[in-house]
Amino acid sequence: MRKEELIGTIILFNVFFIAFVSAIIIYMRNYQIKKKQHNAMLQIQHEEHQKELLSTQIEIQRQTMQHIGREIHDNVGQKLTLASLYTQQLAFENKAPQINEAIDNISSIINQSLSELRELSKSLTDDTIEANSIHQLISLEVKKLKELQLCSVSFENNKPELELPYHQKSIVFRILQEFIQNSIKHAHCDAITIELMTNSNSVQLVIKDNGKGFDTQMNSTGIGLVNMKKRAELIGGTFHLMSEHNTGTQLTVSLPL
């Protein structure tokens, strides 16, 4: 074989080898891209499925609570009312003072239980979240806190007419309630500020307290914080918590619109 032919053969071999290696690289690159796209699609499907499950769970929970509330009111409540009437009749017919005193005690217990059951029934059948906007819900919560005089509370909202779907509204409100409860109970704060700010593509809830604060790294796995974070993520939101000792805690929940 002549030298020119040998060189040509080597060049041709190198060209084929480079083309082969390039084809493998391109194939692997395309495979990785498709794999990432597939995983991203699976993640989106998983998140959508979780959101549907959450929405269904909230609806089932609400219907179950309303059913229990009606049963307490219509069934147990009526029986206790009847028992109270019987004790009143016994007290009227009986002439022995000692027995009347026992009957009065029984009647008092029945009436107290009946009052507590009515309050429980009312809370279980309450449609406050569905009937009110997120602005109204927060305003009602702020009003309760001010009446209890547990701490000073301020609320600012740049779009009071904002309407959110029930599952988003419910979770945002529950996160707010849990944060406030933790601030008063554990942080021993005396001031809380709440801001609900809306722009063209998102709504942001910012809650701050001036309590004793805590180490977010040490306490990031607490059940309450984990639950709040998961709830925010399930409705497509982001959850960001900041806290410093002797300074306070700030929670920011952002939702896309």
Residue, then its C-alpha position, 0 to 999 in steps of 0.5 A: m500500500r502506498k504512503e498516500e493510501l495509508i494516510g487516506t485510510i488513517i484519515l478516513f478511519n479517524v473521520f469515522f471514529i470521530a463521527f461514531v464518538s460524536a453520534i454517541i455523545i449526541y445520543m447520550r445528550n439527547y437521552q439525558i435531555k429526554k430523561k430530564q424532560h420525562n422526570a420533570m413531566l412526572q414531577i408536574q403530574h405528581e404535584e397536580h395529583q397532590k393538589e387534586l388529592l388535597s382539594t378532595q381531602i378538604e372537601i371530604q373533611r368539610q362534608t364530614m364535619q358538617h355531617i357530624g355537626r348536624e348529627i350532634h345538633d339533631n340527634v344528641g342535642q335533642k336527646l339531651t334536651l329531652a333529658s333536661l325536661y325530664t329532670q325538670q319534671l322530676a324536680f317539680e313532682n318530687k318533694a324531698p329536698q335532698i333528692n331535688e338537690a341531686i336532680d338540680n345537679i344532674s340538670s345543671i350538668i345536662n344543660q352545660s353539656l347541651s350548651e357545649l354540644r351546641e357550640l361544637s355543632k356550630s363550629l363543625t357546620d360553620d361555613t365561615i371560610e367559604a362565605n368570606s374572602i381571605h381579607q374578611l377572614i383575616s380581618l375577623e381573626v384580627k378582631k378576635l385577637k384584639e378582643l382577647q387583648l393577647c397582643s396588638v395586631s395590625f393588618e394591611n391589604n392592598k387588594p381587599e376584593l381579592e378572591l381565592p379558590y376555597h382550598q387556597k383560601s382555607i390553607v392560607f388562613r390555617i397557616l396564618q392561624e397556626f403562626i399566630q398561635n405559635s407566636i403567642k404561645h411559644a414566642h411570647c410576643d406582644a405585637i403581630t403585623i400581617e400584610l396581604m399584598t397582591n400584584s399582577n401575578s402573585v399574592q404574598l402573605v407576610i406575618k411578623d411577630n416581635g417574640k423571642g425568636f428561634d433557630t430555624q436550622m434547629n427547629s426546621t423539622g418541627i411538625g407544625l413548620v413541616n405541615m405549614k410548608k407542605r400545605a403551602e407547596l400543595i397549593g403551588g406556593t412558596f414558604h419562607l421562614m426567618s427568625e432571630h433570637n430576641t428579634g422575632t419571626q417572619l413568615t412569607v407565603s407566596l402564591p401564583l395567580 
